């Protein structure tokens, strides 16, 4: 299939086959894809928590608006933001650039100093709002990657971040949950799998300016 076929095949899975599990190799592809997601400034203010524990998944259903996909899924991906985007966080990023690319300090330092100064002036709420946008970028990327790998998924905003943070002990890790995405393989009796996609015509959603 080409990429459009993969995206047409994808849908928000309502019922997962609980007997089919995503293997380690396929899961590693998803983890690598998350890590390669584009983020603002390249700072990666996000982390992915992968839940692969049926009891925990079942316990989380009540904090996920009783959406049963959380319990049924092979794994549940929890998209989180870092809560401490400070000078040290930014310096660590530039140290990675130095280690990987051996970029001269004369080139790195002006941009590094700009980011440190810029983030030092931002309120915590503004920093977290910025980081949340990066989590949405990551989810969009992961939805596409899952589709290309023949893995079903269901993006969810309907859950209690506070309860997830508490149960997963995210605060101690400097994280806050933002989005969740059960992944796995669709059940044969999920009637939604056969529904035609309801989308605008491309001409209605895309404006093309050309000479």
C-alpha positions as CSV (number, residue, x, y, z in Angstrom):
1,X,0.0,0.0,0.0
2,X,1.1,3.6,-0.6
3,X,0.9,6.1,2.3
4,X,-2.6,7.3,1.3
5,X,-3.9,3.7,1.4
6,X,-2.3,3.3,4.8
7,X,-4.0,6.5,6.1
8,X,-7.3,5.4,4.6
9,X,-7.0,2.0,6.3
10,X,-6.4,3.7,9.7
11,X,-9.4,4.5,12.0
12,X,-9.9,5.2,15.7
13,X,-10.1,1.6,16.8
14,X,-13.1,0.9,19.1
15,X,-12.4,-2.8,19.8
16,X,-9.1,-4.5,20.0
17,X,-8.3,-8.2,19.6
18,X,-7.0,-9.0,23.1
19,X,-5.3,-12.2,21.8
20,X,-3.0,-10.4,19.4
21,X,0.0,-8.5,20.8
22,X,2.5,-6.2,19.2
23,X,5.9,-7.9,19.2
24,X,9.1,-6.3,20.5
25,X,10.5,-5.5,17.1
26,X,7.3,-3.6,16.0
27,X,7.2,-1.8,19.4
28,X,10.8,-0.8,19.0
29,X,9.9,0.8,15.7
30,X,7.2,2.8,17.4
31,X,9.6,3.9,20.1
32,X,12.2,5.0,17.6
33,X,9.6,6.8,15.6
34,X,8.5,8.7,18.7
35,X,12.1,9.7,19.4
36,X,12.5,11.0,15.8
37,X,9.4,13.2,16.0
38,X,10.0,16.8,15.1
39,X,9.8,19.2,18.0
40,X,10.2,23.0,18.4
41,X,13.9,23.9,18.5
42,X,14.6,20.2,18.6
43,X,14.3,20.3,22.4
44,X,12.1,17.2,22.8
45,X,10.2,18.3,25.9
46,X,8.2,15.1,25.7
47,X,8.4,11.5,26.9
48,X,6.5,8.4,26.0
49,X,5.4,6.0,28.7
50,X,4.5,2.5,27.4
51,X,2.1,0.5,29.5
52,X,2.2,-3.2,28.9
53,X,0.5,-4.5,32.0
54,X,-3.1,-5.9,31.7
55,X,-3.9,-5.3,35.4
56,X,-2.7,-1.7,35.3
57,X,-4.5,-1.2,32.0
58,X,-7.8,-2.5,33.5
59,X,-7.3,-0.2,36.5
60,X,-6.9,2.8,34.3
61,X,-10.2,2.3,32.4
62,X,-12.2,4.1,35.0
63,X,-9.8,7.1,34.7
64,X,-10.2,7.0,30.9
65,X,-14.0,7.7,30.7
66,X,-14.5,3.9,30.8
67,X,-13.1,3.5,27.3
68,X,-12.5,-0.2,27.1
69,X,-9.8,0.1,24.5
70,X,-7.4,0.9,27.4
71,X,-7.8,-2.5,28.8
72,X,-8.1,-4.4,25.5
73,X,-5.0,-2.9,23.8
74,X,-1.7,-4.6,23.4
75,X,-0.1,-1.5,24.9
76,X,-1.2,1.9,25.9
77,X,1.0,4.9,25.0
78,X,1.0,7.8,27.3
79,X,2.3,11.0,25.9
80,X,3.9,13.2,28.5
81,X,5.5,16.6,28.8
82,X,8.6,17.5,30.8
83,X,7.8,20.0,33.5
84,X,11.3,21.3,34.1
85,X,12.4,23.1,30.9
86,X,15.1,25.1,32.5
87,X,18.7,26.2,31.8
88,X,20.0,22.7,32.6
89,X,17.5,21.1,30.2
90,X,18.6,23.4,27.4
91,X,22.3,22.9,28.2
92,X,21.9,19.1,28.0
93,X,20.4,19.6,24.5
94,X,23.3,21.6,23.3
95,X,25.8,19.1,24.8
96,X,24.1,16.4,22.7
97,X,24.6,18.5,19.6
98,X,28.2,19.0,20.5
99,X,28.7,15.3,21.1
100,X,26.9,14.1,18.0
101,X,27.8,16.8,15.4
102,X,31.0,18.3,17.0
103,X,29.5,21.7,16.1
104,X,31.9,24.6,17.1
105,X,30.9,26.6,20.2
106,X,31.1,29.8,18.2
107,X,28.1,28.5,16.2
108,X,26.2,26.9,19.1
109,X,26.6,29.5,21.8
110,X,24.5,32.4,20.4
111,X,21.4,30.1,19.8
112,X,22.0,28.3,23.2
113,X,22.1,31.7,25.0
114,X,19.0,32.9,23.2
115,X,17.0,29.9,24.3
116,X,18.2,30.0,27.9
117,X,17.2,33.7,28.1
118,X,13.9,33.2,26.3
119,X,12.7,30.4,28.4
120,X,13.9,32.1,31.6
121,X,11.3,34.8,30.9
122,X,8.4,32.5,30.3
123,X,5.8,31.6,32.9
124,X,5.6,27.9,33.7
125,X,2.1,27.8,32.2
126,X,3.3,29.1,28.9
127,X,6.2,26.6,28.8
128,X,3.8,23.7,29.5
129,X,1.4,25.0,26.8
130,X,4.3,25.0,24.4
131,X,5.4,21.5,25.4
132,X,1.8,20.2,25.0
133,X,1.8,21.3,21.4
134,X,4.9,19.1,20.9
135,X,3.0,16.1,22.4
136,X,0.3,16.6,19.8
137,X,2.9,16.7,17.0
138,X,4.2,13.4,18.4
139,X,0.8,11.7,18.5
140,X,0.1,12.8,14.9
141,X,3.4,11.2,13.8
142,X,2.7,8.0,15.8
143,X,-0.7,7.6,14.2
144,X,0.8,7.7,10.8
145,X,3.7,5.4,11.7
146,X,1.3,2.9,13.3
147,X,-0.8,2.9,10.1
148,X,2.3,2.2,7.9
149,X,3.2,-0.8,10.2
150,X,-0.4,-2.2,10.1
151,X,-0.9,-1.4,13.8
152,X,-4.2,-0.1,15.0
153,X,-4.5,2.8,17.3
154,X,-7.0,5.1,19.0
155,X,-6.0,8.6,20.0
156,X,-7.6,9.8,23.2
157,X,-7.9,13.1,25.1
158,X,-10.7,11.7,27.2
159,X,-8.9,10.7,30.4
160,X,-7.9,12.1,33.8
161,X,-4.3,13.3,33.5
162,X,-4.2,13.9,37.3
163,X,-5.1,10.2,38.0
164,X,-2.7,8.9,35.4
165,X,0.0,11.1,36.9
166,X,-0.7,9.8,40.3
167,X,-1.0,6.1,39.4
168,X,2.1,6.2,37.1
169,X,4.1,8.3,39.6
170,X,4.8,10.8,36.9
171,X,5.4,13.8,39.1
172,X,8.5,12.2,40.6
173,X,9.8,11.8,37.1
174,X,9.2,15.5,36.2
175,X,6.4,14.6,33.8
176,X,2.7,15.3,33.2
177,X,0.4,13.2,31.0
178,X,-1.2,14.9,28.1
179,X,-2.6,12.3,25.7
180,X,-3.1,8.5,25.6
181,X,-3.2,6.1,22.7
182,X,-4.1,2.4,23.0
183,X,-2.4,0.4,20.3
184,X,-2.8,-3.2,19.0
185,X,-4.8,-5.0,16.4
186,X,-8.5,-4.5,15.6
187,X,-11.1,-7.1,16.5
188,X,-12.9,-8.8,13.7
189,X,-16.2,-7.7,15.1
190,X,-15.4,-4.0,15.3
191,X,-18.0,-2.6,12.9
192,X,-16.2,0.7,12.7
193,X,-13.4,-0.8,10.8
194,X,-15.6,-1.1,7.7
195,X,-17.0,2.4,7.8
196,X,-16.1,4.7,5.0
197,X,-14.1,7.8,6.1
198,X,-16.0,11.0,6.4
199,X,-13.8,13.8,5.2
200,X,-14.2,17.0,3.2
201,X,-13.1,16.9,-0.4
202,X,-9.4,17.8,-0.7
203,X,-10.4,20.9,-2.7
204,X,-12.3,22.1,0.4
205,X,-9.5,21.5,2.9
206,X,-6.5,22.6,0.9
207,X,-5.9,26.0,-0.6
208,X,-3.3,26.0,-3.4
209,X,-1.6,29.2,-4.4
210,X,0.3,28.9,-7.6
211,X,1.1,31.0,-10.7
